Amino acid sequence: MSTTNLQQRLQGLLDHIRTGKIIEAMNEFYDRDTVMQDNANPPTKGLAANIEREKQFLNGVKEWKGFNVKASAAGDNVTFYECTMDFIATNGQPVHMEQVSVAKWNNGKVVHERFYYDTGKKA
């Protein structure tokens, strides 16, 4: 896949996330055998398990306030993006997170993604 096409796929993924279509994005942009990992935690293997993990995260969100991409790049079947996320947790607490995602792609789908982030700061 060319770097231009990979950048377009990344942009499509980010557009889905920005509009709240996170589960739809996973179904469209992630391989069925994808592996996802948060920081140094053990990886979660398989699309179904990762969708379930994401649903658990989303269940803790009462209201999204923002998803802003600060930087992104694509090349040689690898992408990264740096973003901030702001939301209100179900307990009413505002949360601000800063995160970097590094993803490896094959045939237009994410096969491995690792997130590097703080644990969330009270806004």
C-alpha positions in Angstrom: 0.0 0.0 0.0 1.4 3.4 -0.9 2.1 6.0 1.7 -0.6 8.2 0.1 -3.2 5.5 0.3 -2.1 4.7 3.9 -2.5 8.3 4.9 -6.0 8.3 3.4 -6.9 5.2 5.4 -5.6 6.9 8.6 -7.6 10.0 7.8 -10.7 7.9 7.3 -10.1 6.2 10.7 -9.6 9.5 12.4 -12.7 11.0 10.8 -14.7 8.0 12.2 -13.3 8.5 15.7 -13.9 12.3 15.5 -17.6 11.7 14.7 -18.1 9.1 17.4 -18.2 6.1 15.1 -15.5 4.2 17.0 -17.0 0.7 16.8 -17.8 1.2 13.1 -14.2 2.3 12.5 -12.9 -0.8 14.1 -15.1 -3.0 11.8 -13.9 -1.1 8.8 -10.2 -0.4 9.4 -9.0 -3.3 11.6 -8.1 -6.8 10.7 -10.1 -9.6 12.3 -6.8 -10.8 13.9 -5.7 -7.4 15.0 -3.7 -7.0 18.2 -4.1 -3.8 20.3 -2.1 -2.8 23.4 -2.4 0.0 25.9 0.9 1.2 27.3 2.8 -1.8 28.8 -0.4 -3.8 29.5 -0.9 -7.3 28.0 -2.2 -7.0 24.4 -5.7 -7.9 23.4 -5.9 -10.2 20.5 -8.6 -10.4 17.8 -11.1 -7.9 16.5 -14.1 -9.2 18.6 -12.1 -9.0 21.9 -10.9 -5.5 21.0 -14.4 -4.3 20.2 -15.5 -5.6 23.6 -12.6 -3.8 25.3 -13.5 -0.6 23.5 -17.2 -0.9 24.4 -16.1 -1.2 28.1 -14.1 2.0 27.8 -17.0 3.8 26.1 -19.3 2.7 28.8 -17.3 4.8 31.2 -17.8 7.9 29.1 -20.9 10.1 29.8 -20.1 12.8 27.3 -17.4 13.5 24.7 -16.0 17.0 24.7 -13.2 16.7 22.1 -10.9 14.6 20.0 -8.1 16.7 18.5 -5.2 15.3 16.4 -2.0 17.3 16.9 0.2 15.3 14.5 0.0 12.3 12.2 2.2 10.5 9.7 2.2 7.5 7.5 5.0 5.5 5.8 6.1 1.9 5.1 2.9 0.3 6.4 3.1 2.2 9.7 1.1 5.2 10.9 1.1 7.3 14.1 -1.1 10.0 15.5 -0.8 12.2 18.6 -4.1 13.4 20.0 -5.9 14.8 23.0 -9.3 13.5 24.2 -11.6 15.3 26.6 -14.7 13.7 28.1 -16.9 13.6 31.1 -16.7 10.2 32.9 -19.9 8.5 34.0 -19.1 9.7 37.6 -19.3 13.3 36.3 -15.5 13.8 36.5 -13.9 15.7 33.5 -11.0 13.8 32.0 -8.2 15.1 29.7 -6.0 12.4 28.0 -3.0 12.8 25.8 -2.2 9.8 23.6 0.0 8.5 20.8 -1.1 5.6 18.6 1.4 3.6 16.5 -0.3 1.2 14.1 1.1 -1.4 11.7 -1.1 -2.0 8.6 -1.4 -4.9 6.1 -3.7 -4.8 3.1 -5.4 -1.6 4.3 -6.2 -2.9 7.8 -4.6 -2.3 11.2 -3.0 -5.5 12.3 -1.2 -4.2 15.4 -1.8 -0.9 17.3 -0.2 0.3 20.5 -1.4 3.3 22.5 0.9 5.3 24.7 -0.8 7.7 27.1 -1.0 9.1 30.5 -3.7 7.7 32.8 -6.0 10.7 32.5 -5.8 14.0 34.2 -8.7 15.7 35.9 -9.5 18.7 33.9 
